[in-house]
Amino acid sequence: MKRFCLWLALLSVFSFAREVPVRYLTMDDSLEREAIFVKLVKDTVYLREYTPEEIAAKQAKALAEAEEQAIIEKYGDIEDSSSVNSTTEEASESVEPSEEEATVPEEAVSQEPAADDFEAALLVTDSLKEAKADSSATDSLKVDSLKTDSVQAVEAPKDVYIRLFKYDFKRLINVESGEMVDLTLSDYEYTEEEEEEEYIPLYPEGKANLLVKSIPEACSLFVNGVPLEMLTPDTIKNIKPGKYNISIKKRLKDVDWWGNKAVKINDDSLNVIEVEVERPSTRLTVNTVPEAVEVYLDESPNENVMPHYMSDVVIEDIKPSTEMMVYFRKVGYLDTAIITEVQAFMPNTILVELEPVTMNLGIIDMQKEYNRERTSRFIGRGLLWSSIVPFVSAGVLWYLAEQDWKEAKDKKDAYESGSAFYNEDTRKLVEDNRKYNDRGDVKGFTALGLGILGVTLLSVGFVLSF
């Protein structure tokens, strides 16, 4: 069975004993001593003496710290190590003897006697033989001593504990931390923490399988943005049923082409999905569990703001951003906000699973009241804007009505100032007067009605909006 896994370094604590240096003072002693704390078992403290190697390391460390402190006191804080090195080299050169001083004793020792002084030469030879014999004897004694010491060192026991009852201590201090060793416990030992790698799967494991096909083939495969070492077409095995973002990537013409699709995996033997790569563009793909969730970009929801989008949605032509806040809201679920990066020419997939409200059911009533208030304000703002039309229409009709009334008045003035006898012209002027009056009255009453409608919409919209 083919599996792919992601290895992340996580801290896992394993208890294993470690020894620490301590200083202690007992009840029957006035001198504070140093040792190595091993453990505390059944009210008995186990200590051991420093080994020669530990003593040597301790002395070397103390010597190095003393030398460093002496250099600092003499030269101050030296940042350039070359000056310290040059000073050390000069000091060593001043200590080393010159060639003349070194060679003078050698010449004195190796100076040969004169050829004519035969007896003096014999005496010198005898003295050299005696010195060599003494040197050989001294070397043999040193070798015997070293052998004896080494035998004793081998035969000496390695783990010799100093056992003391815990109530015999006046104090027992951990040198590393400077804190007192807790002697109130019956059993105690210092432990260390060790890092270990823990196996974490790339996707939730289950019993479902998903066959991913792509157009074109041989595309890199991603699940919820996590890369898999797989090329399409291939089957993602043993995945938990649920909703996932399946992405593919293929490099074409030196540009990464991406394809993305949300899929619901059922607990069947095999689920099949086909994804096609799309021309590179900057977009934000938002998928949620559940669906039909309100989505807000860089803005928190309030009663005066309607949702920007509803999931699942692909937001095209979005501007790249290093930090974009995406807010999700749905009745019956806790509001969720995330900050994501929108990269250029990438699908930028987001899959968010909202947490349902289970404990405080009063939150659901508050969410519903919030929706009613927001809907009311939305309708109110719509009525406010819609009241503009009746007011404008009423104003236009009233103007036209006044024109008709004016024309009717002109006709009336014309036949009243004319002949006293009734004739065809007078009859026509009377009919025109009546016609213009009727038309003006219709337009006037219509304008009045539209005005009343506009005032009503304005009043209701104002109430609902505020």
Disulfide bonds with the S-S distance in Angstrom:
none
